[in-house]
Amino acid sequence: MRILIAAALTALFVATTTVTAQTAWPTKPVRIVVPFAPGGTTDILARAVAPELSRAFGQQFVVDNRAGAGGNVGADMVAKSAPDGYTLLMGTVGTHGINKSLYNKLPFDPQKDFAPITLVASVPNVMEMNADTARRLGIHTVPDFIQYARAHPGQLNMASSGNGTSIHLAGELFKSMTGTFMTHIPYTGSGPALLGLVSGQVDVMFDNLPSSMPQIKGGKLKAFAVTSAQRSAAMPDLPTIEEAGQLKGFEASSWFGLLAPAGTPPEIVGRIQAEVAKSLNTPAIKEKMLAQGAIPGGNTPVEFSRLIDAEIKKWAVVVKVSGAKVD
Protein backbone atom coordinates (compact mmCIF):
# COMPACT_ATOMS: atom_id res chain seq x y z
CA MET A 1 0.00 0.00 0.00
CA ARG A 2 2.79 2.38 0.94
CA ILE A 3 4.52 1.61 -2.36
CA LEU A 4 1.34 2.45 -4.29
CA ILE A 5 0.89 5.71 -2.40
CA ALA A 6 4.53 6.65 -2.95
CA ALA A 7 4.24 5.87 -6.66
CA ALA A 8 1.08 7.94 -6.93
CA LEU A 9 2.69 10.87 -5.14
CA THR A 10 5.74 10.65 -7.42
CA ALA A 11 3.54 10.64 -10.52
CA LEU A 12 1.58 13.60 -9.18
CA PHE A 13 4.80 15.48 -8.46
CA VAL A 14 6.15 14.85 -11.97
CA ALA A 15 2.84 15.87 -13.58
CA THR A 16 2.59 18.99 -11.42
CA THR A 17 6.18 19.94 -12.17
CA THR A 18 5.60 19.48 -15.92
CA VAL A 19 2.42 21.58 -15.90
CA THR A 20 4.12 24.25 -13.79
CA ALA A 21 7.07 24.37 -16.19
CA GLN A 22 4.78 24.69 -19.18
CA THR A 23 2.62 27.31 -17.49
CA ALA A 24 5.74 29.30 -16.56
CA TRP A 25 6.80 29.53 -20.20
CA PRO A 26 8.36 31.80 -21.31
CA THR A 27 11.03 32.53 -18.71
CA LYS A 28 13.53 33.86 -21.25
CA PRO A 29 13.48 35.51 -24.73
CA VAL A 30 11.90 33.58 -27.61
CA ARG A 31 13.49 33.54 -31.04
CA ILE A 32 11.43 33.80 -34.25
CA VAL A 33 13.58 32.56 -37.10
CA VAL A 34 12.91 34.26 -40.45
CA PRO A 35 14.47 32.06 -43.16
CA PHE A 36 15.09 35.02 -45.48
CA ALA A 37 17.02 38.28 -45.45
CA PRO A 38 15.52 41.42 -43.83
CA GLY A 39 13.15 43.64 -45.78
CA GLY A 40 10.85 41.08 -47.39
CA THR A 41 7.28 40.18 -46.47
CA THR A 42 8.33 37.25 -44.24
CA ASP A 43 10.50 39.63 -42.24
CA ILE A 44 7.86 42.38 -42.20
CA LEU A 45 5.20 40.04 -40.80
CA ALA A 46 7.53 38.54 -38.19
CA ARG A 47 8.43 42.02 -36.96
CA ALA A 48 4.74 42.96 -36.82
CA VAL A 49 3.87 39.94 -34.68
CA ALA A 50 6.95 39.90 -32.41
CA PRO A 51 6.12 43.06 -30.38
CA GLU A 52 2.55 41.85 -29.84
CA LEU A 53 3.80 38.54 -28.44
CA SER A 54 6.41 40.34 -26.32
CA ARG A 55 3.67 42.42 -24.69
CA ALA A 56 1.38 39.44 -24.23
CA PHE A 57 3.94 37.16 -22.58
CA GLY A 58 6.26 39.63 -20.84
CA GLN A 59 9.36 38.31 -22.63
CA GLN A 60 11.16 39.51 -25.74
CA PHE A 61 10.31 37.76 -29.01
CA VAL A 62 13.39 38.41 -31.14
CA VAL A 63 13.50 38.11 -34.94
CA ASP A 64 16.52 36.17 -36.20
CA ASN A 65 17.14 36.24 -39.98
CA ARG A 66 18.74 33.01 -41.25
CA ALA A 67 18.61 33.15 -45.05
CA GLY A 68 19.68 30.54 -47.55
CA ALA A 69 18.53 27.76 -49.90
CA GLY A 70 15.04 29.11 -50.50
CA GLY A 71 14.29 29.23 -46.78
CA ASN A 72 15.58 25.72 -46.08
CA VAL A 73 18.55 26.83 -43.93
CA GLY A 74 16.40 28.62 -41.37
CA ALA A 75 13.64 26.02 -41.47
CA ASP A 76 16.10 23.19 -40.88
CA MET A 77 17.62 25.01 -37.93
CA VAL A 78 14.20 25.27 -36.27
CA ALA A 79 13.31 21.67 -37.11
CA LYS A 80 16.41 20.53 -35.22
CA SER A 81 15.91 22.90 -32.25
CA ALA A 82 14.69 21.83 -28.83
CA PRO A 83 10.86 21.57 -28.73
CA ASP A 84 10.58 23.87 -25.73
CA GLY A 85 8.80 26.88 -27.22
CA TYR A 86 11.89 29.09 -27.36
CA THR A 87 12.59 28.72 -31.08
CA LEU A 88 9.84 29.39 -33.62
CA LEU A 89 9.79 29.67 -37.41
CA MET A 90 8.01 32.15 -39.62
CA GLY A 91 7.36 29.56 -42.29
CA THR A 92 6.17 30.30 -45.79
CA VAL A 93 4.45 28.68 -48.73
CA GLY A 94 7.99 28.03 -49.95
CA THR A 95 9.35 26.22 -46.89
CA HIS A 96 6.11 24.35 -46.16
CA GLY A 97 4.33 24.10 -49.50
CA ILE A 98 6.66 24.26 -52.48
CA ASN A 99 10.08 22.97 -51.45
CA LYS A 100 9.03 19.39 -50.80
CA SER A 101 8.38 18.99 -54.54
CA LEU A 102 11.01 21.39 -55.81
CA TYR A 103 14.08 19.94 -54.07
CA ASN A 104 15.26 16.39 -54.66
CA LYS A 105 16.06 16.07 -50.98
CA LEU A 106 15.18 18.31 -48.02
CA PRO A 107 17.10 18.22 -44.72
CA PHE A 108 13.74 18.29 -42.89
CA ASP A 109 10.18 17.07 -43.36
CA PRO A 110 7.78 20.05 -43.50
CA GLN A 111 4.93 17.94 -42.11
CA LYS A 112 6.59 15.62 -39.58
CA ASP A 113 9.28 17.90 -38.14
CA PHE A 114 7.06 20.85 -37.16
CA ALA A 115 4.13 21.69 -34.94
CA PRO A 116 1.98 24.21 -36.87
CA ILE A 117 0.83 27.10 -34.68
CA THR A 118 -1.18 29.48 -36.87
CA LEU A 119 -1.38 31.17 -40.24
CA VAL A 120 -0.28 34.80 -39.83
CA ALA A 121 -1.26 36.15 -43.25
CA SER A 122 -1.87 35.30 -46.87
CA VAL A 123 -0.90 37.67 -49.68
CA PRO A 124 -1.02 37.87 -53.45
CA ASN A 125 2.18 38.31 -55.42
CA VAL A 126 2.45 41.16 -57.88
CA MET A 127 4.01 41.10 -61.35
CA GLU A 128 6.14 44.22 -61.63
CA MET A 129 9.02 45.79 -63.51
CA ASN A 130 11.53 48.50 -62.88
CA ALA A 131 9.47 51.55 -63.95
CA ASP A 132 12.24 53.13 -66.04
CA THR A 133 12.94 49.86 -67.82
CA ALA A 134 9.24 49.33 -68.56
CA ARG A 135 8.96 52.81 -70.08
CA ARG A 136 12.14 52.40 -72.10
CA LEU A 137 10.99 49.09 -73.55
CA GLY A 138 7.40 50.24 -74.12
CA ILE A 139 5.92 47.63 -71.78
CA HIS A 140 2.73 48.91 -70.16
CA THR A 141 0.56 45.79 -69.77
CA VAL A 142 0.84 42.03 -69.33
CA PRO A 143 0.21 41.45 -73.08
CA ASP A 144 2.98 43.98 -73.86
CA PHE A 145 5.31 42.05 -71.58
CA ILE A 146 4.46 38.69 -73.13
CA GLN A 147 4.99 40.06 -76.63
CA TYR A 148 8.38 41.57 -75.74
CA ALA A 149 9.58 38.50 -73.82
CA ARG A 150 8.66 36.18 -76.70
CA ALA A 151 10.51 38.41 -79.17
CA HIS A 152 13.58 38.70 -76.90
CA PRO A 153 14.04 35.33 -75.14
CA GLY A 154 16.52 35.44 -72.28
CA GLN A 155 17.07 39.19 -72.49
CA LEU A 156 14.91 39.97 -69.45
CA ASN A 157 16.18 39.04 -65.99
CA MET A 158 13.67 37.76 -63.42
CA ALA A 159 14.51 38.36 -59.75
CA SER A 160 13.26 36.19 -56.90
CA SER A 161 13.73 35.88 -53.15
CA GLY A 162 15.43 32.52 -53.68
CA ASN A 163 15.07 29.19 -55.44
CA GLY A 164 11.75 27.53 -54.66
CA THR A 165 10.00 30.53 -53.14
CA SER A 166 6.51 31.50 -54.28
CA ILE A 167 8.12 34.49 -55.98
CA HIS A 168 10.29 32.16 -58.04
CA LEU A 169 7.49 29.66 -58.78
CA ALA A 170 5.02 32.39 -59.79
CA GLY A 171 7.53 33.48 -62.42
CA GLU A 172 8.18 29.91 -63.56
CA LEU A 173 4.44 29.27 -63.89
CA PHE A 174 4.09 32.47 -65.91
CA LYS A 175 6.93 31.40 -68.21
CA SER A 176 5.43 27.96 -68.78
CA MET A 177 1.94 29.31 -69.48
CA THR A 178 3.11 32.05 -71.85
CA GLY A 179 5.93 30.28 -73.67
CA THR A 180 8.44 32.92 -72.61
CA PHE A 181 11.94 32.65 -71.20
CA MET A 182 13.52 34.97 -68.63
CA THR A 183 16.84 34.42 -66.88
CA HIS A 184 16.21 33.66 -63.20
CA ILE A 185 18.33 35.63 -60.71
CA PRO A 186 17.78 34.27 -57.16
CA TYR A 187 18.55 36.51 -54.17
CA THR A 188 18.63 35.67 -50.44
CA GLY A 189 15.29 37.33 -49.81
CA SER A 190 12.67 39.68 -51.17
CA GLY A 191 14.42 42.73 -49.68
CA PRO A 192 17.70 42.29 -51.61
CA ALA A 193 15.77 41.29 -54.75
CA LEU A 194 13.72 44.49 -54.55
CA LEU A 195 16.88 46.56 -54.25
CA GLY A 196 18.14 44.88 -57.41
CA LEU A 197 14.87 45.58 -59.19
CA VAL A 198 14.64 49.22 -58.11
CA SER A 199 18.27 49.86 -59.07
CA GLY A 200 17.76 48.32 -62.51
CA GLN A 201 20.08 45.35 -61.99
CA VAL A 202 17.15 43.07 -62.85
CA ASP A 203 14.02 43.70 -64.89
CA VAL A 204 10.97 41.87 -63.52
CA MET A 205 9.79 40.25 -60.31
CA PHE A 206 6.69 38.47 -58.96
CA ASP A 207 7.07 39.83 -55.44
CA ASN A 208 4.79 39.54 -52.42
CA LEU A 209 2.56 42.60 -52.57
CA PRO A 210 3.23 44.00 -49.03
CA SER A 211 6.98 44.41 -49.53
CA SER A 212 6.56 46.01 -52.97
CA MET A 213 3.68 48.41 -52.29
CA PRO A 214 5.83 51.36 -51.11
CA GLN A 215 7.96 51.20 -54.27
CA ILE A 216 4.88 50.81 -56.49
CA LYS A 217 3.18 53.81 -54.88
CA GLY A 218 6.45 55.75 -55.07
CA GLY A 219 6.66 55.20 -58.82
CA LYS A 220 9.88 53.19 -58.73
CA LEU A 221 8.12 50.00 -59.86
CA LYS A 222 5.48 49.44 -62.53
CA ALA A 223 2.86 46.93 -61.36
CA PHE A 224 1.00 44.98 -64.06
CA ALA A 225 -1.18 42.49 -62.18
CA VAL A 226 -1.57 40.38 -59.04
CA THR A 227 -1.04 36.63 -59.14
CA SER A 228 -4.06 35.72 -56.98
CA ALA A 229 -7.40 34.42 -58.24
CA GLN A 230 -9.11 37.65 -57.08
CA ARG A 231 -8.03 41.27 -57.08
CA SER A 232 -6.42 42.70 -53.95
CA ALA A 233 -8.47 45.05 -51.77
CA ALA A 234 -5.28 47.07 -51.23
CA MET A 235 -4.95 47.78 -54.98
CA PRO A 236 -8.41 47.10 -56.46
CA ASP A 237 -7.61 48.71 -59.83
CA LEU A 238 -4.83 46.21 -60.46
CA PRO A 239 -6.14 43.23 -62.49
CA THR A 240 -5.25 39.61 -61.90
CA ILE A 241 -2.81 37.96 -64.31
CA GLU A 242 -5.66 35.74 -65.46
CA GLU A 243 -7.68 38.85 -66.36
CA ALA A 244 -4.86 40.90 -67.81
CA GLY A 245 -3.06 38.18 -69.74
CA GLN A 246 -6.03 35.93 -70.50
CA LEU A 247 -4.19 33.11 -68.71
CA LYS A 248 -7.04 30.96 -67.46
CA GLY A 249 -6.34 29.28 -64.13
CA PHE A 250 -3.23 31.29 -63.27
CA GLU A 251 -2.91 31.56 -59.50
CA ALA A 252 0.20 31.65 -57.30
CA SER A 253 -0.38 33.35 -53.95
CA SER A 254 1.77 33.30 -50.82
CA TRP A 255 1.16 32.68 -47.14
CA PHE A 256 3.16 32.97 -43.93
CA GLY A 257 2.69 31.26 -40.58
CA LEU A 258 4.29 30.40 -37.26
CA LEU A 259 5.55 26.89 -36.54
CA ALA A 260 7.47 25.25 -33.71
CA PRO A 261 9.65 22.12 -33.68
CA ALA A 262 7.66 18.88 -33.52
CA GLY A 263 7.10 17.80 -29.94
CA THR A 264 6.58 21.32 -28.57
CA PRO A 265 3.99 21.06 -25.74
CA PRO A 266 0.45 21.62 -27.09
CA GLU A 267 -0.21 24.07 -24.25
CA ILE A 268 2.57 26.37 -25.46
CA VAL A 269 1.43 26.04 -29.09
CA GLY A 270 -2.12 26.89 -28.05
CA ARG A 271 -1.09 29.92 -26.02
CA ILE A 272 0.94 31.37 -28.91
CA GLN A 273 -1.91 30.73 -31.38
CA ALA A 274 -4.42 32.46 -29.11
CA GLU A 275 -2.28 35.58 -28.70
CA VAL A 276 -1.44 35.82 -32.41
CA ALA A 277 -5.12 35.46 -33.33
CA LYS A 278 -6.04 38.10 -30.76
CA SER A 279 -3.46 40.58 -32.07
CA LEU A 280 -4.40 39.98 -35.71
CA ASN A 281 -8.00 40.79 -34.83
CA THR A 282 -7.23 44.20 -33.32
CA PRO A 283 -8.30 47.09 -35.60
CA ALA A 284 -4.78 48.60 -35.72
CA ILE A 285 -3.00 45.41 -36.86
CA LYS A 286 -5.83 44.30 -39.14
CA GLU A 287 -6.05 47.66 -40.92
CA LYS A 288 -2.27 47.88 -41.27
CA MET A 289 -2.06 44.43 -42.86
CA LEU A 290 -5.00 44.99 -45.20
CA ALA A 291 -3.51 48.32 -46.29
CA GLN A 292 -0.28 46.49 -47.17
CA GLY A 293 -2.14 43.87 -49.19
CA ALA A 294 -2.00 41.09 -46.58
CA ILE A 295 -5.05 39.18 -45.33
CA PRO A 296 -4.71 38.43 -41.57
CA GLY A 297 -4.87 34.79 -40.46
CA GLY A 298 -5.15 33.39 -36.94
CA ASN A 299 -6.50 29.89 -37.61
CA THR A 300 -6.06 26.95 -35.23
CA PRO A 301 -3.07 24.57 -35.30
CA VAL A 302 -5.28 21.83 -36.78
CA GLU A 303 -6.58 24.16 -39.51
CA PHE A 304 -3.06 25.37 -40.29
CA SER A 305 -1.85 21.78 -40.51
CA ARG A 306 -4.60 20.98 -43.02
CA LEU A 307 -3.64 24.04 -45.07
CA ILE A 308 -0.02 22.88 -45.22
CA ASP A 309 -1.08 19.40 -46.37
CA ALA A 310 -3.30 20.89 -49.09
CA GLU A 311 -0.63 23.35 -50.25
CA ILE A 312 2.00 20.63 -50.60
CA LYS A 313 -0.36 18.74 -52.94
CA LYS A 314 -1.28 21.89 -54.88
CA TRP A 315 2.30 23.08 -55.43
CA ALA A 316 3.46 19.62 -56.47
CA VAL A 317 1.24 20.08 -59.53
CA VAL A 318 2.57 23.62 -60.16
CA VAL A 319 6.19 22.46 -59.90
CA LYS A 320 5.48 19.63 -62.34
CA VAL A 321 3.74 21.93 -64.84
CA SER A 322 6.42 24.61 -64.62
CA GLY A 323 9.28 22.14 -64.92
CA ALA A 324 11.18 23.92 -62.14
CA LYS A 325 13.66 21.85 -60.10
CA VAL A 326 16.43 22.58 -57.63
CA ASP A 327 19.11 20.02 -56.74
Buried (B, 14 or more C-beta within 10 A) or exposed (E): EEEEEEEEEEEEEEEEEEEEEBEEBBEEEBBBBBBBBBBBBBBBBBBBBBEBBBEBBEBBBEBBBBBBBBBBBBBBBBBEBEBBBBBBBBBBBBBBBBBBBBBEEBBBEBBEBBBBBBBBBBBBBBBBBBBBBBEEBEBEBBBBBBBBBEEEEEEBBBBBBBBBBBBBBBBBBBBBBBEBBBEBBBBBBBBBBBBBBBEEBBBBBBBBBBBBBEBBEEEBBBBBBBBBBEBBEBBEEBBBBBBBBEBEEBBBBBBBBBBBBBEBBEBBBBBBBBBBBEBBEEEEBBEBBBEBBBBBBBBBBEBBBEBBBEBBEBBBEBBEEBEBBBE
